[in-house]
Amino acid sequence: MPTAGSPAWGSQMDIPTPSNSPSRRTQDRLAIAQDRLTAKMWDLHAQPRRMGKTTLARYEAGELSWHIERPLSVKSANGAVLKIYNE
């Protein structure tokens, strides 16, 4: 590695100029969008807990128990005789 002259400095690092760096307005808009996404993430993170609580409340109220559907009437399109049996 050279110790003197321009080669001794190694590679140059590009510094952003005002034309290729994001404006303050763009940075503010990105910060607002990031805040909104963070808030949405925490809302979605809490959603399973809320769903679990409502499901448990519905279970305890008996809304999620088995229900057997019984037909009230039957009719055949081709004239077959159908009967409803209460089993």
C-alpha positions in Angstrom: 0.0 0.0 0.0 1.5 3.4 -1.0 2.3 5.7 1.9 2.5 8.9 -0.1 0.6 10.7 -2.9 -3.0 10.3 -4.0 -2.9 6.5 -4.0 -2.2 6.6 -0.3 -5.7 7.9 0.4 -7.5 4.8 -0.9 -10.9 4.9 -2.4 -13.1 8.0 -2.1 -16.5 7.8 -0.5 -19.3 9.6 -2.3 -21.1 12.2 -0.2 -24.8 12.8 -1.0 -25.5 16.2 -2.6 -28.7 18.1 -2.1 -30.0 16.9 -5.5 -29.7 13.2 -4.7 -30.6 13.3 -0.9 -34.2 13.1 0.2 -35.8 16.4 1.1 -37.0 17.2 4.6 -40.6 16.9 3.4 -40.0 13.4 2.1 -38.3 12.5 5.3 -41.3 13.8 7.3 -43.7 11.8 5.1 -41.7 8.7 5.6 -41.6 9.2 9.4 -45.4 9.6 9.5 -45.9 6.5 7.4 -43.5 4.6 9.7 -45.5 5.7 12.7 -48.8 4.6 11.1 -47.3 1.2 10.3 -46.0 0.8 13.8 -49.4 1.7 15.3 -51.1 -0.8 12.9 -48.6 -3.5 13.9 -49.4 -3.1 17.6 -53.1 -3.1 16.8 -52.8 -6.4 14.9 -50.6 -7.8 17.6 -53.3 -7.3 20.2 -56.1 -8.6 17.9 -55.7 -12.4 18.7 -56.0 -11.6 22.4 -59.3 -9.7 21.8 -60.6 -12.5 19.5 -59.7 -15.1 22.2 -61.6 -13.1 24.9 -64.7 -12.7 22.7 -64.6 -16.4 21.7 -64.3 -17.5 25.3 -67.2 -15.3 26.2 -69.3 -16.7 23.4 -68.4 -20.3 24.5 -69.3 -19.6 28.1 -72.7 -18.1 27.0 -73.4 -21.3 25.1 -73.3 -19.8 21.6 -70.7 -22.2 20.3 -72.3 -25.4 21.5 -73.5 -28.0 19.0 -76.8 -27.4 17.3 -78.6 -30.0 15.3 -80.6 -28.6 12.4 -83.9 -30.4 11.8 -85.7 -30.0 8.5 -89.2 -28.6 8.6 -90.3 -30.0 5.2 -88.9 -32.1 2.4 -89.8 -32.1 -1.3 -88.4 -34.2 -4.2 -88.0 -32.7 -7.7 -88.8 -36.1 -9.3 -91.8 -37.2 -7.2 -90.1 -39.5 -4.7 -91.8 -39.8 -1.3 -89.6 -38.4 1.5 -90.3 -38.6 5.2 -88.7 -36.8 8.2 -87.7 -39.0 11.0 -87.0 -37.6 14.5 -83.9 -39.5 15.6 
